[in-house]
Amino acid sequence: MAHELDDILAQTDCPVCGHELNVSYKSMRLQRTVECPSCGETIRPIDDTPIGKIQRLIDEA
């Protein structure tokens, strides 16, 4: 069961430029940060994505 959720993608918007980001659960779990391909800003999606959204993605998997 370990790592079976790593392929789930969460969608969030960059808080700086508004670009939509698709971030894998694995990235959120291991790296904790992602760089926006549009503006280059480093963001922490786990801080910017409501936990309810993440829980719904897990429930759907």
Order of alpha helices (4+ residues) and beta strands (2+ residues): beta-beta-alpha-beta-beta-alpha-alpha
